[in-house]
Amino acid sequence: MDQQAPGPGGPGANGPARRNEVMAAALRRLHTRLRASTSTVYLVTGDGRELAAAVSVDSPLGFTVTPRMSVDDRWRSAASAHRTGERVIMRNADYEKLIRDDPALVLYMPFPLLVVSVPLRTQERRFGALNLRWIPPRRIDAEEFRYLGTVSDALALDLQTFTEQGVTVEAPFVPLFVAADEPAAPAVTAPTVAGRDDWQAAVGSSVAASTFVYQLLELASELTAAVRPRDVVSTAWTQVARPLGGRAVMLCLVESARLRVVGSAGFPKEAVRRVNGLPLSRHAPEAETVVKIAPMFFETAQDLRASYPGLERDEEGRSWAFLPLIAGGRAIGCCVLVFDRPRRLRFEERALLMLMLGQVGQSLEKTRAYELEHALAQGLQRGLLPRSLPHLAEVDITARYLPATAGPDVGGDWYDVVPLPGRGVGFVIGDVEGHSLEAAGIMGQIRTAVRSYAAEGHDPSIVLSRSNRLITELDTDLFATCCCLWLDLDTGGAVVASAGHSPPVLSDRDGLTTVPDLLAGPPLGVDPGAVYPQTETELSPDGMIALYTDGLLDARHIGPDAAAERLSRHLSEGRAQNLEVVADQLIGVSPPQALREDDAALLLLRYEGAPERPHRRVARAFVQRHDLQRVGHIRHVLRDLLHDWDLDVLTDGLELMASEVVTNALIHAHSEVDVRFREYPDRLRVEVRDSDPHPPVPVAFVGPDEPGNQEAESGRGLLIVDALASAWGSSPAGRGKTTWFELEIPPSP
């Protein structure tokens, strides 16, 4: 006869331990009768969005158990069984089809298998699913299916009884592994899981070693996918701190004999600031664990203060751990771990913790180096872009540039705005093949050549022809596409020529879009004798022009025609909007950052018309780097300007906003600041441009389920702008960013 599972017991029973015993007994019964390769109970997480492994029979393939899955996962049989309430059978042929659709799945099933999942539910509640796998697959007869259903129904009723007795029934952070056969006496104590009392009362036959291996494999899998230091911090929080009962974690690296906080979860901002910049010479546990390369554990805050008198720590009744991070055979930083309550980590837990932090340290070093390399490459490429764009009454201009994120290599996309002899201005956009330092170098040479030939007064066709001959003489295998548009500011007449590049998209004041019918020549560097015809067109006042590279709208995958159609739609919808807003919307159409394999450049302009049109006045002022005293001069310039333009009614609000935004740029961007003023019939716009494309990024990172978010701190300046401006925004633009705001001009009395 089969051994019967122990029941939930009466109200006086040890609920958590009994609950674990009931689930373990059910799995042992199934394992004895059905002999599956893995047998696992999946329970719903607290938020109801996922199923997580709760208890699993220890087996040679136990480490391959899927830890978590969305309840909506289409290819996980346990999720389907939980969602539908029906038995789900997935054979090897089903998985082969799934793998063809998603090749990444082969990592999780590199062998033939059979999976059977049955729901754990009663008429009142759904708990999760029982999941069994046979590797290799075998035939399951009707009697075995009936037995599986009987065990799952009985377990669901037991779990409901536990909930009626007030015992929580939801998944832990780390599954409990149990021996296939009930031992005579407990051999080991289960590891602490998630810091929760109910899961710490583990069943006596738990296999702690399997749990530790499982945790190490899960951590390694997460760290392998990490590409940024903040990814490592997030993984340390979810895979190290929380499973061991931690309530806060902080990772620091050594820079110039000081500790720099890379990120944290659960710590208040004051605690992060206290550690960030801490000298290694200071008598503090964070510094000494690095200098002495010695892990330090304090069971209570009183123990911590006894070892470090006068140390500012306000977490009473909690345990602390200060642990060195090791990479490349040296101490590179430290990890600070805080637990909810006083506790003593067992020796096996300390060993596991240090092994896990060894992986964290290596990954942190790797992602930090990758981030620095990527920032260096992006800085090089941005350095080859125009420092600033012209400020003209007849044309409103903005630009956007997004580097590729799939690797650290620098790309070859560029744009430029070139003053022409007489009353003209040239707009250029191009793309050098590939991503490498050579591509960036070729891009810089082509940009210089185009500017030089244009300054001599040549038409776009001649400029492209001469640039083509230049690149063919550079002895490179790379080629480049390029589009040039010369605009007459007085008449709106334009001349366009293209070297294998997508033509610009034009939109008039009514939103009607057109694409010039260009006869494009070959890319630069392909044929030294190539000819580049040019086409004439005309812009109406308030019309827009967009020049772009194919990375902007994923043109390589959807095709140039579909990309132009999508761009036309956005230009038409944004005909009455601020040009910065339209550019942001176009950039928002580009692929997500994690998927962007190509650079993206955009040059967007609106032709305001001839200078004699009313209400088309512009002005400009500069502030040198760190020259905070110059902010007062900007206020005087703005006051005089508004008086000359008969707009004194706007003085107070614009002065306050301009002061705050310019001061913020000087403090955080560490660059010169370009302040531009533009008048419209119904509003006045101020643009503050600096050379830093990134907003200030704080060091603290808060876990995804922590209350609050420290990732974005709005200063007083932006709060003032948000309260006073009729519209405002801030966007990366080429080599820097532009923060703009507008005030409506009240109607004349």
C-alpha positions, 0 to 999 in steps of 0.5 A: 500500500502507498504511504498516506500523506500526513494531514494538516493536523489540528489548530495546535499543530506547528502549521508551517512545519506541517504544511511543508511535511504535507507537500513533501509527503505528497511528492514522495508518494508520487515519486515512489509510484511514478518515478519521475525525473523531477517532481515539484510543487509550484505555488502562487507568489504573494502578488498572484502574478507568478508561480514559483517552485515551493518544494521539489524532490531532490534528484540528479536533475533537480537543479534544472527545475524552473524557479519562477514563471508567469501565470500567463506563460504560454509554454510552461505546462504548470502555468497552463494547468494553474490557469485552466484548471485542467491537466496539461501534457507536453510531449517532446514534439510540442517542445521541438515546435516551441524551440523552433519559434524561440531558440533560447528555449533549448537552453532549458530542455536540451534533451527529450522529455515528457511533462505532466502538470495538474492543478492544485485547486479546490472549488474555493481557491487556486494554489498552483500546480504539481509538475512532473518531468520524465527524462527520457519520456515514457508512456503514462497509463490511465491508472497512473494519471488517476493516481496523480489526480487523486494526490493533487486533489488531496493536497489541494484540500490540505492546503485549503485547510492550512489557509483556514487555520491561518497558515500562509500558503504561498511560494518562497524565494528558494524552493525546499528540496526534500529527499525521495525517501523519508529518513529516520531522523533529520540530517540537516537543517534547511537554509533560511529562506526569505527571512520569513518564520513560516518557511524557516520551519523546514521539513526535517528531511530537507536537503540543504546542499541541493538548495545551496547548489540551486541558489548558486546556479540561479545567481550565476544565470542572473549575473551572466545576463547582467550588462550594467552595474545596476543589473548586478545590484538588482540581482544581489538584492533578489538572489542573495539578500532576500533569500537569506532574509536580508532587508537591505543590501549595498554594493561599493567599489574602491575608487581612489582610496575611497568607497563609491556606492554602486547601488543599493536596495532597502537603504535610506538615502541618508545611509547611502550618502554616509558611505559614498566617498568614505575614505579607506583610512576611516575607522568604519566597518565598510572600509575595514572589511576591504582593508583587512579583507575580513568578513565581519558579522554583528548579530545586533546593532549593539554589537556593532556599536560596541566594536565601532563606538560613535558609529551612526547606525539607527537600525536597532534590533537588526543584524549586520554583515560587512563583506569584502568583494573579491575579483581578480585576486584582490579586494575591489569593494564591499557588500553591506547586508542588513537583516530584519532582526538579530540573527546568527548566520550558520557556517554553511550560510556564511560559506554560501554567502561568500561564494555568491558574493565572489560571483557578484564581485566578478560580475560587478568588475566586468559590467563596470569595465563594459560600462566605462568602455561603452561610455568612452566609445559614445563620448568619442562619437559624440565628440565628432558631432556638432557642438551646437546648432545655429540659432536662426530666425528663419529656421528652428532646428533640433537634433537627436542621436542615439548610440547603439546599445548592443555592443561597446563599439562606436558607430558612424552616424552623423549630422551637421548644419553648415552655413553657406555663402549668402543667405543659405544653410546646409543640412547634412546627415550620413551613416558610415558602414559598421561599428568600429573606431575606423568607422568613426574616423571615416565619419569625421573625415567625411564631415570635415570634407562636406563642410569644407566643400560646402563653405566654398559654395558648391552645390550638393551634387558637387559636394558629394562627388568630391567627398566620394573621390576623397573616401575612395582615396583613403584606402578603406573597405568602408562606405558611407551614405549621405544626404545633403539639403541646401536651403535658401532662407529668403525664398524657401527653395531647397536643393537635395542630393543623396549618396545612397541615403534615404531622402528627407521627408517634408511636411507643410503647415497643413500636415501634408507630407511628401518625399522628394523624388530623388535619383540617388547616386551610389554610397560614397566610396563605391565608385570613384566616378559616380555622379550625384544628381540633385533635385529642387523643391520648395518649402512653405512657411511653417513646413518641417523637414526630417533627415534621418538614418535608418536606425531611427525607424528600424528601416533596415528591417521594415524597409525604407518605404515603410520607414518614410510612411511612419515618419510622415505620419508622425510629422503630420500629427506634430505639425502644430507641436513644439519641434522638441516634442516632435523630435522626442516622439520620433525618437520614441518610435525607435527600438527599445534600448536593449534591442537597439543594434544600430545608431540613430540620428535625426535632424529636424527643422521647421522653416519659419519663413522670411525674416520680414514675417512678424513675431519671428524674433530670436536672441541668444546668450552664453554662460561659461562653464561653472560661471554661476555669477553669470546667471545674474547677467542672463536675468538682465539680458532677459529683462532687456529683451522682453522690454524690447519685444514689448513682453514685460508682462512675462518678465517675472516668471521667465526670469525665475525659470531661466535662473533655475534651469541655467543654474541647474545646468551649470552645476550638474552638466559641468559644461558651457550653457547656451541660452536661446530665446525664440518668439512666436505669435502666441508664446515665447520659448527659452532653450537651455542647452549644455554638453552633457547628454545624460541627466544626473544619475544618483548612486542609490538603486532601490529594488523594484518592490521597495516603496518609493524610488530614488532613481530620479530626484527632481530639484526645486528648479524643475518644480518651479518650471512645472508650476509656471510654464505652459509647456516644458521638456528636456531631451538629449540632443546630439552632443548634449541636452536641451531643456526648454520651457514656454510661456503663453503671450497674453492677448493685447488689450 
